[in-house]
Amino acid sequence: MTGPGDAASRRDGDDAPPPRGGAPEVPVVLGPLTPADAAECARLEALLFPGDDPWSADAFRSELHAGHPYVAARAGGRLVGYAGIALLPAPAFGRDPAEAEVHTIGVDPMVQGHGVGRRLLRALLDRADAIEAVTFLEVRTDNVPALALYRSEGFEVVGTRRRYYASGADAHTMRRPAVPTAATRPHDPR
């Protein structure tokens, strides 16, 4: 499953230490991404992923129109991050589990290192966990902060896609096992 453009999953690391300086932190609020955010998402994409075929505003609108869950991070009313996931529920009859694929995570460089990427990722994983989905993503093999973030949230590398990005960079495919909900978790009678 892929999103718009050549990149199914984008990369963002948010485990870097917070920037130094005296600037006060602005509270970040998560909420739904809307079609009105598409132009700002495209601007951030071009800033964050210049050599890797950044998504256009139309690509974001297309994902929203398709009904994929997308989350916005806002600080002072300004969009400072976005993330999206595709969900494929398990078939009604069968043994295949539900699946999810993280399509994109992007955080404005001005707020990177403050946990925004982690909060966005967790919002997506909450959606995947609600349907007990195995979750996949692709991430550049050289994006050390993003790899650390994803590993800390239970992802492991399961393969490598050579020259996956438009820049020619390789991508790791990562997988996070399904997390059982309380309703399906085995009961421990102890």
C-alpha beads as a LAMMPS data file, in Angstrom:
LAMMPS data file: protein, C-alpha beads

190 atoms
189 bonds

1 atom types
1 bond types

-500.0 500.0 xlo xhi
-500.0 500.0 ylo yhi
-500.0 500.0 zlo zhi

Masses

1 110.0

Atoms # bond

1 1 1 0.000 0.000 0.000
2 1 1 1.395 3.388 -0.865
3 1 1 0.377 6.956 -0.421
4 1 1 0.804 9.790 -2.909
5 1 1 4.056 10.045 -4.779
6 1 1 6.849 7.491 -4.561
7 1 1 7.121 7.404 -0.790
8 1 1 4.699 5.259 1.151
9 1 1 6.022 6.238 4.542
10 1 1 8.008 9.306 5.289
11 1 1 10.445 9.834 8.024
12 1 1 10.670 12.060 11.019
13 1 1 12.813 11.660 14.062
14 1 1 11.856 13.533 17.153
15 1 1 14.224 12.021 19.676
16 1 1 16.876 14.684 19.253
17 1 1 17.579 16.757 22.340
18 1 1 15.538 19.946 22.588
19 1 1 17.122 23.000 20.995
20 1 1 19.042 25.221 23.355
21 1 1 18.109 28.788 23.948
22 1 1 15.646 30.803 25.881
23 1 1 12.617 30.399 23.627
24 1 1 9.638 29.244 25.659
25 1 1 7.856 26.115 24.489
26 1 1 4.524 26.629 22.816
27 1 1 1.899 24.034 23.729
28 1 1 1.126 21.711 20.824
29 1 1 -2.429 20.511 20.308
30 1 1 -3.274 17.465 18.191
31 1 1 -6.429 17.318 16.106
32 1 1 -7.655 16.259 12.689
33 1 1 -5.832 17.408 9.574
34 1 1 -8.227 19.140 7.146
35 1 1 -8.128 19.915 3.427
36 1 1 -7.472 23.552 4.395
37 1 1 -4.101 22.358 5.800
38 1 1 -2.965 20.816 2.506
39 1 1 -0.985 23.812 1.229
40 1 1 0.903 24.186 4.515
41 1 1 1.610 20.436 4.588
42 1 1 3.049 20.697 1.071
43 1 1 5.220 23.646 2.148
44 1 1 6.568 21.650 5.094
45 1 1 7.095 18.601 2.855
46 1 1 9.235 20.630 0.474
47 1 1 11.269 21.916 3.423
48 1 1 11.636 18.515 5.119
49 1 1 12.034 16.157 2.148
50 1 1 13.462 18.225 -0.743
51 1 1 15.195 15.401 -2.641
52 1 1 12.656 12.678 -1.960
53 1 1 9.628 13.681 -4.038
54 1 1 7.746 15.752 -1.445
55 1 1 3.984 15.432 -1.500
56 1 1 1.903 18.155 -3.107
57 1 1 -1.148 19.817 -1.599
58 1 1 -3.254 17.713 -3.972
59 1 1 -1.635 14.540 -2.623
60 1 1 -2.659 15.478 0.918
61 1 1 -6.189 16.342 -0.222
62 1 1 -6.393 12.986 -2.013
63 1 1 -5.395 11.095 1.145
64 1 1 -7.975 12.978 3.197
65 1 1 -10.638 12.426 0.534
66 1 1 -9.844 8.677 0.600
67 1 1 -10.748 8.722 4.301
68 1 1 -7.323 7.908 5.720
69 1 1 -6.848 9.154 9.289
70 1 1 -4.512 12.170 9.330
71 1 1 -3.518 14.141 12.406
72 1 1 -2.372 17.752 12.691
73 1 1 -0.124 19.235 15.372
74 1 1 -0.763 22.926 15.985
75 1 1 1.105 25.445 18.112
76 1 1 -0.574 28.782 18.610
77 1 1 -3.033 27.843 15.867
78 1 1 -0.210 27.261 13.342
79 1 1 0.344 23.844 11.735
80 1 1 3.688 22.502 12.961
81 1 1 3.312 18.819 12.136
82 1 1 1.195 16.219 10.408
83 1 1 0.939 12.456 10.179
84 1 1 -1.209 9.947 8.354
85 1 1 -1.958 6.249 8.311
86 1 1 -3.916 3.825 6.160
87 1 1 -5.959 1.158 7.943
88 1 1 -7.042 -2.173 6.499
89 1 1 -9.327 -3.980 8.955
90 1 1 -9.116 -7.749 9.254
91 1 1 -11.515 -9.701 7.072
92 1 1 -14.729 -10.726 8.826
93 1 1 -13.917 -14.373 8.249
94 1 1 -10.351 -15.499 7.947
95 1 1 -7.078 -15.617 9.717
96 1 1 -5.352 -12.569 8.299
97 1 1 -4.809 -9.781 10.823
98 1 1 -5.695 -6.164 10.283
99 1 1 -2.893 -4.069 8.793
100 1 1 -1.898 -0.432 8.959
101 1 1 0.714 1.575 7.132
102 1 1 2.133 4.853 8.349
103 1 1 2.120 7.061 5.256
104 1 1 3.833 10.168 6.503
105 1 1 5.063 12.058 9.537
106 1 1 6.488 15.542 9.255
107 1 1 7.435 18.059 11.929
108 1 1 8.427 21.674 11.374
109 1 1 12.160 22.038 12.123
110 1 1 11.329 24.869 14.530
111 1 1 9.665 22.397 16.938
112 1 1 11.649 19.222 16.296
113 1 1 13.162 17.712 19.399
114 1 1 10.141 18.513 21.582
115 1 1 8.257 15.222 21.219
116 1 1 5.845 16.356 18.497
117 1 1 6.811 13.497 16.160
118 1 1 6.356 10.961 18.956
119 1 1 2.914 12.365 19.833
120 1 1 1.866 12.220 16.179
121 1 1 3.141 8.650 15.830
122 1 1 1.340 7.566 18.987
123 1 1 -1.903 9.094 17.698
124 1 1 -1.552 6.968 14.560
125 1 1 -0.662 3.860 16.557
126 1 1 -3.750 4.370 18.736
127 1 1 -5.830 4.052 15.546
128 1 1 -3.941 0.912 14.490
129 1 1 -4.211 -0.597 17.974
130 1 1 -7.965 -0.016 18.016
131 1 1 -8.291 -2.580 15.204
132 1 1 -5.367 -4.727 16.447
133 1 1 -3.394 -4.037 13.273
134 1 1 0.128 -5.062 12.411
135 1 1 1.699 -1.723 11.442
136 1 1 4.281 -1.095 8.730
137 1 1 6.292 1.902 7.568
138 1 1 9.281 2.816 5.436
139 1 1 12.065 5.064 6.667
140 1 1 15.356 6.208 5.158
141 1 1 18.174 3.972 6.319
142 1 1 20.238 7.057 7.214
143 1 1 17.566 8.744 9.348
144 1 1 19.004 7.808 12.726
145 1 1 16.586 9.880 14.878
146 1 1 13.513 8.433 13.122
147 1 1 14.865 4.885 13.407
148 1 1 15.392 5.422 17.148
149 1 1 11.864 6.802 17.529
150 1 1 10.282 3.894 15.661
151 1 1 12.313 1.275 17.531
152 1 1 11.312 2.859 20.844
153 1 1 7.655 2.428 19.811
154 1 1 8.047 -1.292 19.054
155 1 1 9.002 -1.321 15.364
156 1 1 11.724 -3.586 14.014
157 1 1 13.455 -3.624 10.628
158 1 1 12.112 -6.452 8.460
159 1 1 13.653 -5.536 5.109
160 1 1 15.415 -2.947 2.984
161 1 1 14.197 -1.362 -0.234
162 1 1 17.126 -0.264 -2.354
163 1 1 16.877 3.182 -3.997
164 1 1 13.331 3.537 -2.645
165 1 1 13.262 7.333 -2.528
166 1 1 13.492 9.690 -5.495
167 1 1 16.930 10.780 -4.264
168 1 1 18.165 7.195 -4.619
169 1 1 18.290 6.676 -0.849
170 1 1 17.446 3.261 0.570
171 1 1 14.572 2.631 2.968
172 1 1 14.087 0.153 5.751
173 1 1 10.693 -1.477 5.965
174 1 1 9.735 -1.660 9.623
175 1 1 6.998 -3.656 11.313
176 1 1 5.250 -3.332 14.669
177 1 1 3.198 -6.313 15.846
178 1 1 -0.463 -5.932 16.625
179 1 1 -1.263 -4.892 20.174
180 1 1 -4.218 -6.820 21.597
181 1 1 -7.031 -4.758 23.049
182 1 1 -8.359 -5.429 26.537
183 1 1 -11.324 -7.257 24.981
184 1 1 -9.105 -9.802 23.209
185 1 1 -6.190 -10.024 25.659
186 1 1 -6.138 -13.444 27.362
187 1 1 -7.520 -13.305 30.887
188 1 1 -5.046 -14.192 33.644
189 1 1 -7.039 -15.793 36.474
190 1 1 -4.276 -15.271 39.069

Bonds

1 1 1 2
2 1 2 3
3 1 3 4
4 1 4 5
5 1 5 6
6 1 6 7
7 1 7 8
8 1 8 9
9 1 9 10
10 1 10 11
11 1 11 12
12 1 12 13
13 1 13 14
14 1 14 15
15 1 15 16
16 1 16 17
17 1 17 18
18 1 18 19
19 1 19 20
20 1 20 21
21 1 21 22
22 1 22 23
23 1 23 24
24 1 24 25
25 1 25 26
26 1 26 27
27 1 27 28
28 1 28 29
29 1 29 30
30 1 30 31
31 1 31 32
32 1 32 33
33 1 33 34
34 1 34 35
35 1 35 36
36 1 36 37
37 1 37 38
38 1 38 39
39 1 39 40
40 1 40 41
41 1 41 42
42 1 42 43
43 1 43 44
44 1 44 45
45 1 45 46
46 1 46 47
47 1 47 48
48 1 48 49
49 1 49 50
50 1 50 51
51 1 51 52
52 1 52 53
53 1 53 54
54 1 54 55
55 1 55 56
56 1 56 57
57 1 57 58
58 1 58 59
59 1 59 60
60 1 60 61
61 1 61 62
62 1 62 63
63 1 63 64
64 1 64 65
65 1 65 66
66 1 66 67
67 1 67 68
68 1 68 69
69 1 69 70
70 1 70 71
71 1 71 72
72 1 72 73
73 1 73 74
74 1 74 75
75 1 75 76
76 1 76 77
77 1 77 78
78 1 78 79
79 1 79 80
80 1 80 81
81 1 81 82
82 1 82 83
83 1 83 84
84 1 84 85
85 1 85 86
86 1 86 87
87 1 87 88
88 1 88 89
89 1 89 90
90 1 90 91
91 1 91 92
92 1 92 93
93 1 93 94
94 1 94 95
95 1 95 96
96 1 96 97
97 1 97 98
98 1 98 99
99 1 99 100
100 1 100 101
101 1 101 102
102 1 102 103
103 1 103 104
104 1 104 105
105 1 105 106
106 1 106 107
107 1 107 108
108 1 108 109
109 1 109 110
110 1 110 111
111 1 111 112
112 1 112 113
113 1 113 114
114 1 114 115
115 1 115 116
116 1 116 117
117 1 117 118
118 1 118 119
119 1 119 120
120 1 120 121
121 1 121 122
122 1 122 123
123 1 123 124
124 1 124 125
125 1 125 126
126 1 126 127
127 1 127 128
128 1 128 129
129 1 129 130
130 1 130 131
131 1 131 132
132 1 132 133
133 1 133 134
134 1 134 135
135 1 135 136
136 1 136 137
137 1 137 138
138 1 138 139
139 1 139 140
140 1 140 141
141 1 141 142
142 1 142 143
143 1 143 144
144 1 144 145
145 1 145 146
146 1 146 147
147 1 147 148
148 1 148 149
149 1 149 150
150 1 150 151
151 1 151 152
152 1 152 153
153 1 153 154
154 1 154 155
155 1 155 156
156 1 156 157
157 1 157 158
158 1 158 159
159 1 159 160
160 1 160 161
161 1 161 162
162 1 162 163
163 1 163 164
164 1 164 165
165 1 165 166
166 1 166 167
167 1 167 168
168 1 168 169
169 1 169 170
170 1 170 171
171 1 171 172
172 1 172 173
173 1 173 174
174 1 174 175
175 1 175 176
176 1 176 177
177 1 177 178
178 1 178 179
179 1 179 180
180 1 180 181
181 1 181 182
182 1 182 183
183 1 183 184
184 1 184 185
185 1 185 186
186 1 186 187
187 1 187 188
188 1 188 189
189 1 189 190
